[in-house]
């Protein structure tokens, strides 16, 4: 959530940033927030003065009674009574102003970093780096949704029978390859200094709000109304919320944590020919990286985290490219995001497999996550990245490594799998 103080001090900068994110009526919303906050501050001042006056008169009542000035004491009592009524009215006005300010604030996404390119659609994203696509497939090569049937390693029909569309069942070598990828990604994260966490996969409303899933992505999450709990869309949410309402010693920063979880997304209205097979699922597995850092270090750490993901793709011998997302394609909470995409030779298209984002203080403000460095206090910066999301990685491995007599397993995974080919 954007800070009120920043909005008040830099309204034109905020409006410009929101317009880069294609927020309609940005100036109107920002001006409304400033007006509501001005009213809130004026009401708070009036309330403080009323309470101070009431307290001052209350102290005089006992003295007046001792002096036998009963009529004056009674008048003072009447005055304090009136002031108390006024203070209650002001408290209600203050509550309403605070609620209105929050209601407006949560509508606003984070504003883009200056490093983010202008643009409205994914076509405007800047390609920062791309490997050569030198994959040569055998004649009669197949997309992964045909390969998984041919080798009986993932069963969408069975998943549909058990649950519904978008919930595949991994079988035999498909299940072992999935587990191998999870273990490989976790081991690589731990080697890079991340501490492993196994968090809950259901979260409460406070956690969903703190990292920006609510109210922005409410319709995308599976919700249990009886317990008011949500299935996580990503491990980012429970991992980051470990530090909600915390004051962190600056000497302990950066905090680096990783976790594997299944992830759940309703993905309403997003089905079509371009999302066949593993390209988009309701349930999928992912290893997530989260860092909590001092503000001055966050963009260096964004580069570090992105380089880690690139290293994974190189070790898997997958062609990839790195994109700096434009303002119009940037996520609600992100100030800057790199997307990593692998090239699927069988589908002849790029598939997003990771997003690495710097949220600056946006999440930390909602989380009330601060650091203390001597006498200095401030909001932390939070970052997260997929390292990696499995479905499209698995799809690309299957497609790009297919041969006439089976699917070769990348060398780095063979010891994890216990086999070097699916045939």
Secondary structure, DSSP 8 states (H G I E B T S, - for coil): ---HHHHHH-HHHHHHHHHHTT-TTHHHHHHHHHHHHHHHHHHHHHHHHHHHHHHHHHHHHHHHHHTT-HHHHHHHHHHHHHHHHHHHHHHHHHHHHHHHHHHHHTT------TTS---SSGGG-EEEEE--------TT---HHHHHHHHT-EEHHHHHHHT-TT--EE-HHHHHHHHHHHHHHHHHHHHTT-EE----SEEEHHHHHHTT-TTTTGGGS-EETTTTEEE-SSTHHHHHHTTTT-EEEGGG-SEEEEEEEEEE---TT--SGGGTGGGS-SEEEEEEEEEEE-GGGHHHHHHHHHHHHHHHHHHTT--EEEEE--GGGS-SS-SEEEEEEEEETTTTEEEEEEEEEE-TTHHHHHHT-EEEETTEEEE-EEEEEEEEEHHHHHHHHHHHTEETTEEE--HHHHHHHT-SEE-
